Amino acid sequence: MSSELPDTVVPSGISDPVQLARAELKAALAAIEIKANYPRRIKDASGRIAAKARTIAEKKPVVALTGIVVGSAAVGSAVWGIARAISR
């Protein structure tokens, strides 16, 4: 097997059916692990979002501050709405 291929790809040129089945199973399990590993996916996405936010904050601080204010207002409104719905 070549180390250049991702784990989710079955290498070509395998003639032995047993080895081919093992390679397909390994690729399928790797693909499932990538798709089902939500904590890792969330961590990666939050890292990308944080890096993007830092870039925006450095280039356009007014836009970043506006985003923070709008986001805070949205979260506050949601909490207020939920609390009001529960109290009724």
N, C-alpha and C positions, 0 to 999 in steps of 0.2 A: 504494500500500500504506500501511496505517496503522501508525504506530510504536507504537501501543498494544498490538498483538497480539504474542504471543511468536513467536520464530523458527520454532517447530515447528507453527504454525497456518497453513493456507492461507486467504488472505483470500477472502471471498465477493464475487461480482459480477464475476468475470473471465469475459468471454465469448469471448475469443480462445483457441482450444485450445492454441496454442503458449505463450502467456503462462501459461495454467493449468498446462501440463505443467512449465514452468520453476518456477512457484511450488510445485508439488507436490514436485518434485525437491529444491528448496532446503529445504523443510520436512522432507522425509525425511532429507536429509543432516544437517540440524541436530539432528534427533532421534537419529540414529545417533551423532553426535559427543558428544552429552550422555550417552548410554548407554554408549558405549565408552571414554570418557575416564576410566579408572580412577584415574590419579594425582590428577586434580582431585576426583573423588568421594571418594577416601580423605582428601585434604586437607580437604575440606569436613566430612566426618564426624568427623575427628579434632579439628577446630576446635570443632564442636558438643559433642563429648564433653568436651573440655578446659574449655569454658565451663560445662558442667553440673557438672563436678567441682569447679571453683572455687567455684561457687555453693553446693554441698553443703559444701565445706570451710569456707566462711565461716559458714554457718548452723549446721552440725552437725559440729564438728571431731572429735568422738569417732567418729562414723560414718565420716568420711573416713579416719581413722587405722586403724580396723578394716578398711576396704576395702583399704588399702595393705598391711596385714599379711596378710590373706587372699589377696590377689593375688600377693604375693611368695611365700607358701607354695605356691600353686598352680604358679607358674612354676618354683620350685625343685624341686617334686615331679616336674614334667614333665621337667625337665632331668635329674634323677637317674634317672628311669625310662628315658629314652632312652639315657643313658650306660650304665646297667646292661644294657639290651637289646643294645647294641652290643658290650659287653665279653664277652658270652656266646658 
